[in-house]
Each structure stands twice: as C-alpha cells, then as structure tokens.
Amino acid sequence: MKSKEEQLRESIERINEMEQILDRADRALKRLEDAMEELESMSPDIKKLEKYYTGRNWKKDLKLDEKGALPEDLKRGVLSEDAVNDLLDRLKEVKAGIKG
C-alpha cells in the first residue's frame, strides 16, 4: 500500500503531465483557429486564383512561359501543372475534415 505522501506525489506528477498536455493542445488549437481564420479571410483571393487557373489567362501566361517570353527571375509556381490544383484539393480536404 502506498503512503499518503506517495499518492500525493503521484497525483502532483499526473496533474503536471495533464496540464502540459492541456497547454500544448490549447496552443495547437489556437494556431489552427488562427490559420482557419486566415484562410477564411482569403476566400475571395482563393476564388480569384481558382478562376485564373481555370480560365484563359492561365493558359495564355503558360504559353508565354513556354516560349521563354517571361523574365527568368519571375516566380512562376502558379504556372505549374499541379501547384494550384494541389492547393485547392488540400483546401477542400481540410474543410471536409473540419466539417466531418
């Protein structure tokens, strides 16, 4: 049988461990909530990106890139075949995961 002191020490250790878990989970949830708020506020921009990617201008810009007409130092990840599509797919998965 454990002494009262041992039981008290175990309780304190358990409480400290659970407090650490609570604090870590709380911080992680806050970061997630902040990220979700940021994504929500970006909704109009994301829709604009999707419209660009599925429209004529993306194809026009891609052709310019393929011809070498764009500056070499221009960041052009948006013109890759997968970058925008993958981002939109990931966004849908995240939203579905939160609702589900």
C-alpha positions, 0 to 999 in steps of 0.5 A: 500500500502506498503512503499518503505522501506517495499518492500525493506525489503521484497525483502532483506528477499526473496533474503536471503531465495533464496540464502540459498536455492541456497547454500544448493542445490549447496552443495547437488549437489556437494556431489552427483557429488562427490559420482557419481564420486566415484562410477564411479571410482569403476566400475571395483571393482563393476564388480569384486564383481558382478562376485564373487557373481555370480560365484563359489567362492561365493558359495564355501566361503558360504559353508565354512561359513556354516560349521563354517570353517571361523574365527568368527571375519571375516566380512562376509556381502558379504556372505549374501543372499541379501547384494550384490544383494541389492547393485547392484539393488540400483546401477542400480536404481540410474543410471536409475534415473540419466539417466531418 
